[in-house]
Amino acid sequence: MWTPINEEIIKKDVEYCNDILFNKPSCLKFWEYIKITPEKWQENTMGKDGGGFWVIAILGKSVIYYNDIEEGYNLSTFRDYGKIENYNCSQMELHEMIESLFYEIGRKNS
């Protein structure tokens, strides 16, 4: 039976991401700028059973959250603080998500 992930595991993922990005100073600086203390946010399609999903970063009107049903980090938009708009089911590791966003933003700004 599925049980929601706890905050301690999310915090370990954040620490691991910090360690991975340590050797990539620009990407680490970006990560430090967008990360927040993990918060449970509501998501109305699949997030109800687990009380929402853990959001770990905010970038503009988008959030990075952990989908513990699919076991991966995702990017989604929000209008109201505390409510994820779109359910996504990527299975990315946190550091992969951060690096991907960092390089995508860099390409768009070149």
N, C-alpha and C positions, 0 to 999 in steps of 0.2 A: 504494500500500500504506500502511496506517495505521501510524504510529509514535507512541509515547507522548509526551506533552508534557514538556518539561524544566522544571526548577525555576526557571530564569532567567525564563521566560515567566510562570510563576505569580507570581514576585516583582514583575514589571512590572505585572501585574494588581492586586496589592496596593497598589503605589505609586499607580497610577491611581485606585483606590478612595479612598485617602487624599486625593488631590487633589480628587476630586468631592465628598467629604463635608466638606471643609474649611469650606465655607460653611454647614454644618448642624451646629453644635457639639454638640448633644445626641446626634445620630446618630453623629457621629465619636467621641464619648466611649464610646458603646455598642460601636462597632466596635473601638476600642482595647482595650476590656475583654475581648472574646471572641476576638480574633485570636491566632494562635500562629505560630511559625516554621513554614513549610510542612513537612509530614511525609507520606511515602507510607504509606497505610493499606491493608490488604488488604480486598478485597470478593470474595466467592466466586462470583458468577454471571458478571459481565462483566469484572471487574477483573483476572482472572488473567493475561491476555495482556500487559498493560502493567505488571505488577508492582504493581498496586493503583492507587489514586487519591490525588491530592494533597489533604490536609485542610489548611485554612487557618484554621479557627475552631472553637471548642468552646463550646457553650452547654448547660449541664446535661449531659444524656445524649444530646445531638444534636451533629452535626458539619456544617460546611459544607465541601463538597469539590468539586473540579473534575472533571467527567466529560469526559475528553478524547475519548471515543468520540462523544458527542453534542454536545460543545463548549459546555458551560454549567455553571454552578454549581448545586449541589443541597444540600438539607437531608436528612439521614438520622439515624437513631438508632444507638446502639452500646451494647453491654453490656460488652464487653471493650475496653480501650484498645488501639487499633491495628487494630480490625476493624469495618468499616462493616457494619451489619446489612442494610440494604435498598438495592437498586439503584434509583436514580431517574434520570430523563433529561430534566430541565428544561433549557432553554437560556437561562437568565438570566445577565445580566452580574453581576459581583460586587457592584457598588454597588446594583443593583436588589434583589438578595437581602438585603443588609444593611438597606437602607431598608424593605423589605417586613417583615422580622422586627421591626425597631425599632418600626414603627407598629402592627403586630399586637400586640406585647407591650403597647404603650401603650394600645391599645383594651381589652385584657383587664384591665388594671390600673385602668381609669377607673371 
